[in-house]
Amino acid sequence: MAADALNGFTDAQCAALNHQRLIDTHRTHQVTKSVMCDTRPAACVSEFLFAHEFYWNENDAAKRGGVKCRKWGHDGWPTREPHVRPEAPRDDGLWPLLQLLPNKTLWLHGDSITTQLCEASICSLLRAGVAPQPPFCAGPNRHKSTAACTDVEALERASKMQLRAVRLPNGARLLCSAVGVFEPDKVAQVLEIADVAMFNYGLHYHSAENFGAATRSLFEMLRRWAAARAGRVPLYREQSAQHFKGGSWSPGAHQTSAKLPPGTPCECEPLGTRAASGNTESVAHNQNRNFNNLALSLAAEHGVGAVPFFNLTAVRHDMHRRHFCSYSNQKVVGRCCDCTHWCYTPQFWDVFFRDMRLALVAHPSFVTPAAAAAAGRRGRGGRGRGGARWAFPRVRGPRARGRSWTPRRWAEMRP
């Protein structure tokens, strides 16, 4: 079958990509696919297609035809994004944000959606040509050809938290980790090497009381952390939408496809398609929305910036992994129903990276590289050498102490 305008793959190409991925990862005994070509409105690609290539060295990558995140450019990615307009504003990836953080560390921490975010971030940096191959300077299976981030490796041993780190040409570092619930002792240790920290929790909490207590504790820790040194920026990413029957996850929701014939994609529903009287998770009382409202209120009280994500994901009910669950490594099809994790397209993540950058620069604690360089020269009593080496986007926005500016509020107040 020929590739259509949205899917980008033929059936034969899809089968070949899945087969090669299973060979590359030594998982030919599994049925988990990295590409689902039979989905509509677009083929569903997971990070399984390319994340294992992060561990190839240059020689291995050359033998296998190159890593996909480099050889498939932004607009040449074989799958299409059905829910992000081509003309939607974007910054072409994460690199414009990290250009604002020379010699600083950005830490992304949260649940398994943060794992997807991290892998999309690394793919974006490889696409921009600024991440080495292999990219990790710390973390499991760091290749000896990539210089170590020794402080991160030491912190990983001390904190017992699995960390992945990438060092970039301007000295900025991307640090990633994922745990579904708040672990205060471990978080406090890792915060000490971070300059900007973006957190997300919620999908692993199932009562407002427990989620509120954990979030309040986290935000109080972030408030003290930011106050301890100028230029530290705490951020919180909204929860994403889920599209189980009725909306957010409820016990047993991931097993609904067990009642369907093996191989039948489970149903991930658009939000608002069921009457409130017919389920306990109506759109108006959707747990994801409620937790977001609670977290945003607490963020404003504690000076934590908010990064929008729910609305970007709310329309993507047809861009989930469904019965080929992203984290199950299945040997039998139809074992579960995943209406939580997302199909990958660079266009989708680029919109989020732009919103993340806007939240960063709008935060009252953010210091531009030029201002930081000027402060450094004043501290040395003279002009010194150097100055800003990189071309930084100039973004003007309100600055008001004591408020947590969301990108949406910031955009509305721009002149």
N, C-alpha and C positions, 0 to 999 in steps of 0.2 A: 504494500500500500504506500502511496506517495505521501510525503510529509505535507501537512496542511499549514495554513498561515499562522496558526497559534501554536501548534505542537512542535513544529520544527524538526521532528524525528520521523523517519520511516520506521515501520515495525522491525525491519531487519537491523537498522542502526540501533534501535532501542534494545533489542535482544543482544546485540554484540556488546554494547556498553555494559549491560548487566552481567553478561558472561565474563567479560574481562575484569570487571570489578571483583567478582567472586574469586577469580584466579589470583588477582593481585593481593587480595587480603586472605588467601588460603581458606576460603569459606564456601567452597563449591558444594558442601553438604547442606547449605542453607537455601531457603527460598526468598529471603528478603531481597527486594529489588532496590536499586538506586534510582531507577527511572521507571515510572509507570506511564506508558504511552497510551493506554486505553482510557485515560481520564479526560474529562472535559470540564471547563472550556480549554484547558491547556494540559500538556504533559506535566506530571508531577516529578520533579527532581528533588532528591534529598542530598544532604551533605555527604552521604555515603558515597556519592559519585566521585568526590575529589578529596575528602578529608584525609584519607590514608596517604595521599601524595605529599602531604606536609612533611612526611618522615623520609622521603626519598632524598638522597643527595643529588648533586648535579649530574653525576655520571649515570645513576639509576634513572633519573628523569629523562636524560637524553636517549637512553636505550629504549625507553617506553614511549617515545614520541613527545615528551614534554608534559609538564603539569597543566591541567585544564584551566586553572585559574589564571595562567599566564597566556596560553595560546588562544583562549577564547576571550576576545575583548568584550567590553561592556555591552555593545550593541550586537556583537557576534555570538552571544550566548545562544545555544540552540533552542532553548525553551523561551516562551513568551510570557510576559506578565499580563494577565487579563484584567487586573483591577487597578493598576496604576497607569494613568494617562501618559502617553509618550512626552507630552509637554509639561508634565509635573516638575516643579522646581527640584533640583538635585545638585549635590556637590561632587558627584562622581566619586563616591566612596568615602572611606574613613580617613584617608590621608589629609584632606584639608583641615579636619579637626586636629589631628596629631601634629600638623605643622604649627598649630597654636601652642603646643606644649613641648618646646625644645628642652631636652635634658630633664623631662618630667615623666612620671609614670601614671598611666591611666589604668585603673583596675575595674574590670567588669566582673560582678559576682552575683549569683542568684541560682535559679533552678535550671531545668534542662532547656528551657527556652534561651537562657543565657549561653548554654553550650552551643546552640544553633547560632546565636548572635556572634559568639566568639569565632566560630568557624567561618561565618560570612565575613567577619572583619578581616581575618587572615587572608581569605580569598581575595578580598578587596585590595589589601595591601600588596599581594602578589601581582594582581592585575595592574596596579599602579606602578609596579617595578621598583618598589622601595623596600620590600621585605626580602631577606636573603633566602636561598634555597639550600638546605631545609631551614625553615624560619625560626625554630624554637631555640632560644638561648637558655632555657630552663624547662624542666618538666620531664615526664616519662619519655625515655628513648631519645633524649637529645643527641643529635649526631655530633661526633667529634669534630667535624669540619666547621661547625658553627660555634663561635666563641661563647663561653659560658657567661651567664649573668650570675656571678657567684653569690651575691647577696640574696637573690631570689632562691637559689638552690639551698642556701643555708636556712632561709626562712621556711622553705618547704619542709625541711627536716625537723625544724623546731616546732612548727605549728601543726604538723601532721595534715596539712591541707594540700591537696594536689594542685599545683600551679603550673600554668603554661605561660611563657613570656616570649615576646618578640622585640628585638632591639632595632630601631630605625635610624636612617642616616643623620637625622638632626639630634640624636641622643634621646629622643622620646622612646618610651617603652609601652607596649600593650601587655597587660597582665590579666589572665583569665582564670577563673575557678568557678565551680558549680556545686552547690549543696542546696537541697530543697528547703531547709529550715535554718533559722538564725542560730549560729553557734558563737556566742559573744567572745569567748576567750580566743578562738582562732581568728575571728574578724579583727579584734583589737590588735593582734600581732601583725597581721598583714597590712593594716591601715598605716602602720608606721613607715612603710616605704612608698606609699601612694601619695600622689598630689591631687588627682581627681579620682573619685570613686563613685561608680554607679551601681546601685543595688536593685534587686527585685526579689520579692518573696510573695507568696499568696496562693499559688496553685497547690501547695502541699498543706495548706491550712484549711480547715473546714468549719470553723466557727469564727464569728466576728470577735468574740472575746479573746480567743487565742491569737488570732492574727493581730488584733489591736495591741495586745500586750507585747508581742514580739516586735511589732513595728515601732511602737513608742520607745522601747528599749534601744532598738537600732538607731533611731533618729536622735535620741539623746546622746548616744555614743558619737554619732557623726557631728552633732553640734559642738561637743567638747573637742573632738579631733580638729574640726575646722578652726576653732578659736585658738588652738594651740600654736598655729603657725600661719602667717599671712599667705594667701594665694591658694590655700586648699579649698577644693570645691566638692561638696557632697551632692549627689544626684540620685533620684529615684525614678526607675522606669515603670510606667504603668503596667499592670497586668494585661496580657493579651486576651482577646475574646476566645472562648471555646464554643464549639458548635455541636455538642451532644444534643440528644433529644431534650429540648427545653432550654438549652444554653450551656451553662457551666456544668462541670463534672459533678456527678453524684455517685454514690456507691453502686458498682456494677455497670456503670455506663460504658466502660471500655470493653466489656464482654458482650455487648449486644449483638455483635455479628456472629456469635456462636449459634444463633438461631437461623442463620442464613446458610445457603449451600456453600461449601468450601470454595473460596476464590471469588465470591460475590463481594464487591466493595460495600463496606458498611455505609450507613447514611449519616452524613454530617449536615445538619439542617441550618438554613439561614435563621438568623435571630428574628424572633417575633412571628414565627409561622404557626405557633400553637396558642390557643386561648389560655389565659391565665388560670381559668378554672380547671383546665385539663392537666396541669403539671405544677410542680412546686417551684420551678425555676423560671418564672415568667421573665420577660425582658426587663420589666420594671423592677423586679426583685432578683435579678441575676446576681449571683455571688461575686462574679468578676467585677461587675459595676459597683456593687456595694463596697467591696474591699478597696477598689480604686478611690472611691469617694472618701473613705476613711483615711487611706494613706495620704491622699492629697491634702486633706485637712491637717493631718499631723505634720506633713512636710512643711506647710506654710508656718506652722507654729515653731518649728525647729530650724528654719533657715535652709531647708533642703530643697534644691531645685527639682522640678518635675519634668520628665521627658514623656511626651504623649506616645501611646502605642495602641491603645484599645481601638480607637476609631480606624486606624490604619488596617487593623486585622479583622474588624467586625464584618467586613464585606467578603472575606476570603473563606467562606464556608466550604467552597469547592476546591480549596488548595490545602488540604490536609493529607497526611499519609494514609489514613483510613486503615484497611485491613493489613497492609504491610507496615506494621508499627515501627516507628523509627528506632526504638531502643530495645527491641525484643530479639533480634537476630533469629528469626523464626526458621524452624525446620518443617513446619506444616502451615499451609495457608489458612487464613480465616481464624486465627487464634484470638485476635483482639480487634478493637475498634479505636483508632487514634484520631480524635477530633480536636487535639491540642497542638501537636507539632506541625510546623509549616513546610510546605513545598518551597524550594529555593528558587529565587530569581534575583539577579543583582539589582534590578530596578526597584524591587520591593525594599530591599535593605538600604539602598541609597537614599530613599525618602526618609527612612528612619535615621540614618547617619546625619542627614541635614538637620532634622529636628533635634538630634542630640547636640550638634554643634551650636544651634541657636540657644538651647538651654544652658550650655556651658558659658557662652559669652554674655548671656543675660544675667547670670548669677552675680550678685554684688561682690563676691569674693574673688571673682576671676580677675587676673592681672594679665594684660596683654604682654606679649614678648618684648615689645618696644619699651613699655613702662618698666618691666622687670629689668631690662638691660640698663635703662636710665638710673633706676634705683641702685643697681650694682655699681655703676660708675660713681654715683654720689657717695656710696658707702666706701669706695676706694679713694675718695678725695680727688678725683680727676676723671678725664674722659676714658682712660684705659684703652685697650685695644679691642678691635673687633666691632661689636654691635650686632644687630640682628642680621643673620646670614640668609634667612629664608624670606620668601615673599608671602606675607600673611594677609588674608582677606581682612579688610577693614569693615567691621560691623558695629554700627552705633545702636545703642539701645538705652533704656532707662536704667538708672542705678539708684536703688533705694534700700538703705540698710533696714534689716529686720523683715524683709519680705522675700517670699520665694517666687521668683518669676518663672512662669511656664512659657514655653515658646509661643503659645497662642496669645497669651496676654502681652508678651513682648512685641509680637508682630502687630497687634492692634494699636499699640502706642507709638510705633515708629512714625516719624514725621513724613 
